[in-house]
């Protein structure tokens, strides 16, 4: 609620309220609704999966869930060409960071067996 209030106050103070009346609003609104449905679905699936993991489901499931969010976002960024204008150094850092997340998820998964 605080975030929404802050965002609204910024829109008003920047005199950007008229932007919401432009033609792209309907397309943006549909994208917001689609992303909201995807997000709440992923949180629901995480909750069901964490329950299935048992006693340590929250402590092991949450890092893997967040890592999958970041990896999916990175993959979409590459597929949609968001990295074309970026530097190669930044792109390789993103790849290394994604690799670290994959290794971390694997280590967390292996620790469940012990």
MDAnalysis code that builds the backbone (N, CA, C; Angstrom):
import MDAnalysis as mda
import numpy as np

u = mda.Universe.empty(342, n_residues=114, atom_resindex=np.repeat(np.arange(114), 3), trajectory=True)
u.add_TopologyAttr("name", ["N", "CA", "C"] * 114)
u.add_TopologyAttr("resid", np.arange(1, 115))
u.add_TopologyAttr("resname", ["UNK", "UNK", "UNK", "UNK", "UNK", "UNK", "UNK", "UNK", "UNK", "UNK", "UNK", "UNK", "UNK", "UNK", "UNK", "UNK", "UNK", "UNK", "UNK", "UNK", "UNK", "UNK", "UNK", "UNK", "UNK", "UNK", "UNK", "UNK", "UNK", "UNK", "UNK", "UNK", "UNK", "UNK", "UNK", "UNK", "UNK", "UNK", "UNK", "UNK", "UNK", "UNK", "UNK", "UNK", "UNK", "UNK", "UNK", "UNK", "UNK", "UNK", "UNK", "UNK", "UNK", "UNK", "UNK", "UNK", "UNK", "UNK", "UNK", "UNK", "UNK", "UNK", "UNK", "UNK", "UNK", "UNK", "UNK", "UNK", "UNK", "UNK", "UNK", "UNK", "UNK", "UNK", "UNK", "UNK", "UNK", "UNK", "UNK", "UNK", "UNK", "UNK", "UNK", "UNK", "UNK", "UNK", "UNK", "UNK", "UNK", "UNK", "UNK", "UNK", "UNK", "UNK", "UNK", "UNK", "UNK", "UNK", "UNK", "UNK", "UNK", "UNK", "UNK", "UNK", "UNK", "UNK", "UNK", "UNK", "UNK", "UNK", "UNK", "UNK", "UNK", "UNK"])
u.atoms.positions = np.array([
    [0.818, -1.186, 0.000],
    [0.000, 0.000, 0.000],
    [0.866, 1.257, 0.000],
    [1.952, 1.204, 0.768],
    [2.853, 2.348, 0.829],
    [3.498, 2.588, -0.532],
    [3.877, 1.509, -1.207],
    [4.488, 1.642, -2.528],
    [3.512, 2.269, -3.523],
    [2.276, 1.836, -3.485],
    [1.273, 2.390, -4.393],
    [1.068, 3.869, -4.112],
    [1.019, 4.239, -2.835],
    [0.877, 5.646, -2.482],
    [2.057, 6.475, -2.952],
    [3.256, 5.936, -2.779],
    [4.456, 6.648, -3.235],
    [4.438, 6.825, -4.749],
    [4.114, 5.751, -5.473],
    [4.054, 5.829, -6.942],
    [3.023, 6.856, -7.393],
    [1.855, 6.844, -6.764],
    [0.821, 7.804, -7.141],
    [1.274, 9.232, -6.851],
    [1.943, 9.440, -5.707],
    [2.416, 10.796, -5.397],
    [3.466, 11.259, -6.404],
    [4.296, 10.339, -6.891],
    [5.287, 10.705, -7.917],
    [4.610, 11.071, -9.237],
    [3.585, 10.321, -9.601],
    [2.852, 10.615, -10.836],
    [2.231, 12.004, -10.749],
    [1.636, 12.310, -9.608],
    [0.999, 13.618, -9.433],
    [2.043, 14.727, -9.400],
    [3.141, 14.517, -8.654],
    [4.151, 15.579, -8.539],
    [4.903, 15.817, -9.846],
    [5.024, 14.783, -10.681],
    [5.683, 14.937, -11.984],
    [4.725, 15.412, -13.073],
    [3.472, 15.645, -12.697],
    [2.438, 16.070, -13.647],
    [2.329, 15.086, -14.822],
    [2.327, 13.790, -14.501],
    [2.287, 12.738, -15.522],
    [0.940, 12.042, -15.586],
    [-0.048, 12.581, -14.919],
    [-1.356, 11.935, -14.867],
    [-1.990, 11.825, -16.246],
    [-1.706, 12.766, -17.141],
    [-2.305, 12.742, -18.473],
    [-1.789, 11.584, -19.326],
    [-0.653, 10.988, -18.953],
    [-0.111, 9.854, -19.703],
    [-1.067, 8.659, -19.642],
    [-1.799, 8.548, -18.540],
    [-2.718, 7.430, -18.386],
    [-3.913, 7.511, -19.321],
    [-4.133, 8.646, -19.945],
    [-5.236, 8.795, -20.875],
    [-4.852, 8.548, -22.319],
    [-3.601, 8.229, -22.574],
    [-3.153, 8.003, -23.944],
    [-3.568, 6.609, -24.422],
    [-3.432, 6.366, -25.704],
    [-3.909, 5.130, -26.322],
    [-3.209, 3.863, -25.896],
    [-1.979, 3.944, -25.392],
    [-1.262, 2.729, -25.043],
    [-1.703, 2.143, -23.714],
    [-2.565, 2.839, -23.027],
    [-2.975, 2.399, -21.705],
    [-3.662, 1.035, -21.762],
    [-4.529, 0.821, -22.729],
    [-5.258, -0.444, -22.784],
    [-4.302, -1.615, -22.998],
    [-3.304, -1.447, -23.843],
    [-2.316, -2.509, -24.066],
    [-1.491, -2.738, -22.807],
    [-1.067, -1.671, -22.183],
    [-0.293, -1.794, -20.951],
    [-1.119, -2.438, -19.846],
    [-2.387, -2.067, -19.769],
    [-3.252, -2.637, -18.739],
    [-3.398, -4.143, -18.926],
    [-3.515, -4.587, -20.164],
    [-3.602, -6.030, -20.419],
    [-2.308, -6.741, -20.035],
    [-1.179, -6.092, -20.296],
    [0.099, -6.692, -19.912],
    [0.239, -6.765, -18.393],
    [-0.214, -5.739, -17.708],
    [-0.162, -5.742, -16.243],
    [-1.032, -6.861, -15.686],
    [-2.213, -7.029, -16.245],
    [-3.108, -8.096, -15.787],
    [-2.486, -9.467, -16.049],
    [-1.902, -9.642, -17.236],
    [-1.269, -10.926, -17.567],
    [-0.100, -11.214, -16.632],
    [0.740, -10.218, -16.383],
    [1.878, -10.416, -15.488],
    [1.419, -10.677, -14.057],
    [0.361, -10.011, -13.632],
    [-0.166, -10.243, -12.285],
    [-0.676, -11.671, -12.137],
    [-1.360, -12.156, -13.151],
    [-1.849, -13.535, -13.104],
    [-0.701, -14.540, -13.107],
    [0.321, -14.270, -13.909],
    [1.489, -15.158, -13.914],
    [2.189, -15.144, -12.564],
    [2.328, -13.969, -11.978],
    [3.023, -13.864, -10.692],
    [2.256, -14.601, -9.594],
    [0.967, -14.349, -9.479],
    [0.215, -14.995, -8.408],
    [0.145, -16.500, -8.625],
    [0.126, -16.929, -9.885],
    [0.157, -18.364, -10.171],
    [1.478, -18.976, -9.731],
    [2.579, -18.271, -9.982],
    [3.881, -18.801, -9.576],
    [3.993, -18.865, -8.061],
    [3.461, -17.877, -7.351],
    [3.498, -17.908, -5.889],
    [2.629, -19.054, -5.366],
    [1.479, -19.264, -5.983],
    [0.624, -20.389, -5.588],
    [1.341, -21.722, -5.806],
    [1.977, -21.867, -6.964],
    [2.708, -23.109, -7.233],
    [3.883, -23.291, -6.276],
    [4.561, -22.195, -5.927],
    [5.633, -22.283, -4.933],
    [5.076, -22.784, -3.602],
    [3.957, -22.208, -3.173],
    [3.360, -22.613, -1.903],
    [2.999, -24.081, -1.881],
    [2.418, -24.559, -2.965],
    [2.070, -25.983, -3.046],
    [3.330, -26.851, -3.057],
    [4.355, -26.401, -3.761],
    [5.601, -27.162, -3.846],
    [6.340, -27.157, -2.511],
    [6.373, -26.022, -1.834],
    [7.042, -25.944, -0.535],
    [6.367, -26.865, 0.469],
    [5.047, -26.938, 0.403],
    [4.319, -27.858, 1.272],
    [4.729, -29.301, 0.972],
    [4.904, -29.603, -0.311],
    [5.302, -30.955, -0.709],
    [6.720, -31.308, -0.318],
    [7.585, -30.302, -0.127],
    [8.963, -30.566, 0.278],
    [9.078, -30.924, 1.754],
    [8.016, -30.690, 2.502],
    [8.034, -31.084, 3.904],
    [8.513, -29.990, 4.841],
    [9.153, -30.433, 5.926],
    [9.531, -29.549, 7.024],
    [10.462, -28.418, 6.594],
    [11.367, -28.677, 5.661],
    [12.327, -27.663, 5.222],
    [11.943, -27.026, 3.885],
    [10.705, -27.172, 3.501],
    [10.264, -26.658, 2.211],
    [10.456, -25.173, 2.028],
    [10.196, -24.396, 3.077],
    [10.353, -22.945, 2.947],
    [11.809, -22.544, 2.813],
    [12.679, -23.132, 3.609],
    [14.079, -22.717, 3.573],
    [14.806, -23.208, 2.327],
    [14.368, -24.306, 1.748],
    [14.993, -24.789, 0.513],
    [14.237, -24.352, -0.731],
    [12.929, -24.244, -0.632],
    [12.127, -23.913, -1.798],
    [12.220, -22.451, -2.217],
    [12.290, -21.539, -1.255],
    [12.297, -20.114, -1.585],
    [13.527, -19.696, -2.390],
    [14.758, -20.074, -1.999],
    [15.910, -19.677, -2.824],
    [15.840, -20.227, -4.246],
    [15.354, -21.425, -4.384],
    [15.233, -22.013, -5.722],
    [14.162, -21.277, -6.517],
    [13.064, -20.935, -5.865],
    [11.990, -20.179, -6.516],
    [12.502, -18.834, -7.022],
    [13.219, -18.097, -6.180],
    [13.743, -16.788, -6.569],
    [14.782, -16.938, -7.682],
    [15.633, -17.967, -7.590],
    [16.631, -18.203, -8.635],
    [15.948, -18.479, -9.978],
    [14.868, -19.236, -9.952],
    [14.142, -19.517, -11.192],
    [13.508, -18.256, -11.768],
    [13.041, -17.365, -10.905],
    [12.495, -16.092, -11.384],
    [13.576, -15.300, -12.109],
    [14.759, -15.199, -11.501],
    [15.855, -14.436, -12.099],
    [16.312, -15.089, -13.402],
    [16.466, -16.414, -13.399],
    [16.896, -17.113, -14.611],
    [15.886, -16.956, -15.746],
    [14.611, -17.046, -15.415],
    [13.574, -16.876, -16.436],
    [13.591, -15.456, -16.988],
    [13.747, -14.476, -16.115],
    [13.816, -13.081, -16.563],
    [15.028, -12.854, -17.460],
    [16.165, -13.430, -17.082],
    [17.372, -13.291, -17.906],
    [17.171, -13.940, -19.276],
    [16.574, -15.123, -19.294],
    [16.341, -15.810, -20.566],
    [15.419, -15.001, -21.471],
    [14.342, -14.454, -20.915],
    [13.440, -13.632, -21.714],
    [14.142, -12.379, -22.220],
    [15.001, -11.799, -21.375],
    [15.754, -10.630, -21.801],
    [16.648, -10.920, -22.989],
    [17.280, -12.091, -22.980],
    [18.140, -12.481, -24.106],
    [17.286, -12.757, -25.342],
    [16.204, -13.510, -25.171],
    [15.343, -13.867, -26.301],
    [14.686, -12.649, -26.955],
    [14.348, -11.657, -26.151],
    [13.675, -10.467, -26.687],
    [14.644, -9.376, -27.123],
    [15.936, -9.638, -27.024],
    [16.932, -8.704, -27.530],
    [17.249, -7.529, -26.628],
    [16.941, -7.633, -25.341],
    [17.216, -6.527, -24.438],
    [18.713, -6.318, -24.216],
    [19.503, -7.338, -24.482],
    [20.942, -7.253, -24.246],
    [21.712, -6.790, -25.475],
    [21.050, -6.540, -26.591],
    [21.749, -6.162, -27.824],
    [22.471, -4.822, -27.702],
    [21.916, -3.897, -26.953],
    [22.533, -2.580, -26.825],
    [23.453, -2.484, -25.610],
    [23.469, -3.521, -24.790],
    [24.328, -3.516, -23.613],
    [25.760, -3.896, -23.970],
    [26.643, -3.681, -23.026],
    [28.041, -4.037, -23.252],
    [28.224, -5.541, -23.110],
    [29.241, -6.052, -23.771],
    [29.511, -7.486, -23.675],
    [29.942, -7.855, -22.256],
    [30.603, -6.934, -21.557],
    [31.001, -7.205, -20.177],
    [29.780, -7.424, -19.295],
    [28.775, -6.574, -19.427],
    [27.557, -6.718, -18.636],
    [26.840, -8.021, -18.990],
    [26.820, -8.364, -20.271],
    [26.161, -9.601, -20.695],
    [26.858, -10.816, -20.090],
    [28.184, -10.833, -20.112],
    [28.914, -11.971, -19.556],
    [28.784, -12.032, -18.039],
    [28.676, -10.885, -17.394],
    [28.405, -10.892, -15.952],
    [27.047, -11.512, -15.657],
    [26.074, -11.188, -16.490],
    [24.752, -11.781, -16.321],
    [24.816, -13.294, -16.502],
    [25.584, -13.747, -17.498],
    [25.720, -15.189, -17.714],
    [26.413, -15.870, -16.537],
    [27.458, -15.253, -16.023],
    [28.157, -15.822, -14.868],
    [27.228, -15.855, -13.655],
    [26.493, -14.779, -13.430],
    [25.539, -14.750, -12.324],
    [24.465, -15.812, -12.469],
    [23.999, -16.025, -13.683],
    [23.005, -17.075, -13.930],
    [23.612, -18.448, -13.652],
    [24.860, -18.621, -14.047],
    [25.545, -19.890, -13.764],
    [25.683, -20.141, -12.268],
    [25.993, -19.085, -11.523],
    [26.099, -19.212, -10.065],
    [24.744, -19.617, -9.478],
    [23.672, -19.048, -9.986],
    [22.337, -19.423, -9.501],
    [22.020, -20.882, -9.791],
    [22.407, -21.361, -10.960],
    [22.162, -22.764, -11.306],
    [22.946, -23.684, -10.369],
    [24.216, -23.360, -10.152],
    [25.044, -24.170, -9.245],
    [24.475, -24.119, -7.826],
    [24.050, -22.933, -7.374],
    [23.482, -22.804, -6.036],
    [22.208, -23.635, -5.892],
    [21.353, -23.610, -6.909],
    [20.129, -24.421, -6.861],
    [20.474, -25.906, -6.808],
    [21.502, -26.314, -7.553],
    [21.932, -27.707, -7.525],
    [22.451, -28.078, -6.134],
    [23.261, -27.219, -5.533],
    [23.808, -27.491, -4.198],
    [22.689, -27.580, -3.176],
    [21.717, -26.666, -3.267],
    [20.588, -26.705, -2.340],
    [19.812, -28.004, -2.525],
    [19.611, -28.403, -3.774],
    [18.906, -29.652, -4.040],
    [19.635, -30.865, -3.513],
    [20.947, -30.872, -3.610],
    [21.735, -31.992, -3.109],
    [21.747, -32.037, -1.570],
    [21.639, -30.899, -0.944],
    [21.679, -30.868, 0.521],
    [20.416, -31.482, 1.116],
    [19.341, -31.560, 0.369],
    [18.113, -32.201, 0.834],
    [18.324, -33.703, 1.074],
    [19.251, -34.281, 0.325],
    [19.455, -35.723, 0.428],
    [20.162, -36.126, 1.709],
    [20.961, -35.199, 2.258],
    [21.792, -35.540, 3.417],
    [21.088, -35.575, 4.704],
])
